[in-house]
Amino acid sequence: MSLPPRRTTSLDPRLLAAAPHRLLFFVGAINVLLAMSWWALWLADARWQLGWLPEAPLFAGWVHAIVMQYQLLPPFMFGFLLTVFPRWMGLPELHRWHYLPVGLGLFGGQVAVVGGMLLGLEAWVQIGLFMATAGWGYGVVQLLRPLLAERRAGKGPTWHAWSCFAAMTLGFIGLLCVLTFLHNGNPWWMFVAIKLGTFGLLMPVYLTVAHRMFPFFAGNVVAGYTPWRPMWLLAVLWPMLLTHLALELTHAYAALFWIDIPLMLLTSYILLRWWPRESAPGLLWVLFIGFAWLPLAFGLYAMQSLLYATTGDFLLGRGPAHAIYIGFFGSLLVAMVTRVTQGHSGRPLAMPRIGWFAFVTLQGVSVMRVTADVLPDPGLWQAVAAFGWLLAFLPWVLRSAGIYLRPRIDQRPG
């Protein structure tokens, strides 16, 4: 007779080095609160003129965009990719020295940047960005190792891995653009970094992982489900995303609808093909509900473009961007990380109550931030949305961090 899994209440920081996802998900979870705590304080200080914070050493809006795209979400992406790359290719798992420097660079960089913005110390911000770039560069090299090993073994290529590697490399280039801005002060480089972060880094990684994993997850738990993930989708999505990026970089906002309407239709079709027709567990539904924000976001981008072409004004403000950032990226962050955390800690593959709270609350935060720029007193609603993010994520972060600091409940390694 086998004994039931043993739960332990002791926290052991040494366990963070036991697997890539432990360390980097922990770093990401802390960054979720750290980054948005500073931003919520900044928004409140700006809206109500509270005088809490010193003058920002760099334009706060730019730093917020860089932090969210290059320091908050990437630890989760590195943690996932450094775990699954060897598995996708049938290679040995990576060792500690492959991922520890990545986590240290991204975490130390986040602390320094946020600390510098809170205290008005530009040197800290610069140090933090250099640390993040160093950790990121090391991580890209470690992602390349299994790709080259697969090639030497005469196997592959694993196109999902190459797609993610290409996006993470573009992310490294984006950070180099930030460092170039710090060197010469030309704001164009910061503009490039921000746009590259969305459509060259985050969007390709999210769509590639969704393409590989979502139909696989559904096929395992939904009766009669036929996974659909043709490789031509990635071959089409990459140039479409880069076209959107090129139009933004050249300020051709009035022409964005020419690519964003096709992107809206294609992502709607993908969602329709993936959507389960039979009963499915909550841990699967949150993936597809989160994905539904993407065609909505491209629809808003197209509407914004058409309005700009006719009125010359960005009437929706940053609403379309936040439909992607909070609705799509944020919702799938909760959904995917919860699933990986449950599975890799020996827990049942079910959506826990704290996960539901984070996901549902985040849907409300997304709607609030998407509409904030068209409501009376936008600054008020932007600040409320930022504090809503903290409300949504705080219990989820505390639960997740506790899991990463404890042994698996099934006593297995990892």
DATATA-V611157 format. One record per residue. N is the residue number from 1. SS is DSSP state (H for helix, E for strand, L for the rest). Layout:
n=<N;N>
ss=<SS;SS>
This chain:
n=<1;2;3;4;5;6;7;8;9;10;11;12;13;14;15;16;17;18;19;20;21;22;23;24;25;26;27;28;29;30;31;32;33;34;35;36;37;38;39;40;41;42;43;44;45;46;47;48;49;50;51;52;53;54;55;56;57;58;59;60;61;62;63;64;65;66;67;68;69;70;71;72;73;74;75;76;77;78;79;80;81;82;83;84;85;86;87;88;89;90;91;92;93;94;95;96;97;98;99;100;101;102;103;104;105;106;107;108;109;110;111;112;113;114;115;116;117;118;119;120;121;122;123;124;125;126;127;128;129;130;131;132;133;134;135;136;137;138;139;140;141;142;143;144;145;146;147;148;149;150;151;152;153;154;155;156;157;158;159;160;161;162;163;164;165;166;167;168;169;170;171;172;173;174;175;176;177;178;179;180;181;182;183;184;185;186;187;188;189;190;191;192;193;194;195;196;197;198;199;200;201;202;203;204;205;206;207;208;209;210;211;212;213;214;215;216;217;218;219;220;221;222;223;224;225;226;227;228;229;230;231;232;233;234;235;236;237;238;239;240;241;242;243;244;245;246;247;248;249;250;251;252;253;254;255;256;257;258;259;260;261;262;263;264;265;266;267;268;269;270;271;272;273;274;275;276;277;278;279;280;281;282;283;284;285;286;287;288;289;290;291;292;293;294;295;296;297;298;299;300;301;302;303;304;305;306;307;308;309;310;311;312;313;314;315;316;317;318;319;320;321;322;323;324;325;326;327;328;329;330;331;332;333;334;335;336;337;338;339;340;341;342;343;344;345;346;347;348;349;350;351;352;353;354;355;356;357;358;359;360;361;362;363;364;365;366;367;368;369;370;371;372;373;374;375;376;377;378;379;380;381;382;383;384;385;386;387;388;389;390;391;392;393;394;395;396;397;398;399;400;401;402;403;404;405;406;407;408;409;410;411;412;413;414>
ss=<L;L;L;L;L;L;L;L;L;L;L;L;H;H;H;H;H;H;L;H;H;H;H;H;H;H;H;H;H;H;H;H;H;H;H;H;H;H;H;H;H;H;H;H;H;H;H;H;L;L;L;L;L;L;L;L;L;L;L;H;H;H;H;H;H;H;H;H;H;H;H;H;L;H;H;H;H;H;H;H;H;H;H;H;H;H;H;H;H;L;L;L;L;L;L;H;H;H;H;H;H;H;H;H;H;H;H;H;H;H;H;H;H;H;H;H;H;H;H;L;L;H;H;H;H;H;H;H;H;H;H;H;H;H;H;H;H;H;H;H;H;H;H;H;H;H;H;H;H;H;H;H;L;L;L;L;L;L;H;H;H;H;H;H;H;H;H;H;H;H;H;H;H;H;H;H;H;H;H;H;H;H;H;H;L;L;H;H;H;H;H;H;H;H;H;H;H;H;H;H;H;H;H;H;H;H;H;H;H;H;H;H;H;H;H;H;H;H;H;H;H;L;L;L;L;L;L;L;L;L;L;H;H;H;H;H;H;H;H;H;H;H;H;H;H;H;H;H;H;L;L;L;H;H;H;L;H;H;H;H;H;H;H;H;H;H;H;H;H;H;H;H;H;H;L;L;L;L;L;L;L;H;H;H;H;H;H;H;H;H;H;H;H;H;H;H;H;H;H;H;H;H;H;H;H;H;H;H;H;H;H;L;L;L;L;L;L;L;H;H;H;H;H;H;H;H;H;H;H;H;H;H;H;H;H;H;H;H;H;H;H;H;H;H;L;L;L;L;L;L;L;L;H;H;H;H;H;H;H;H;H;H;H;H;H;H;H;H;H;H;H;H;L;L;L;L;L;H;H;H;H;H;H;H;H;H;H;H;H;H;H;H;H;H;H;H;H;H;H;H;H;H;H;H;L;L;L;L;L;L;L;L;L;L>
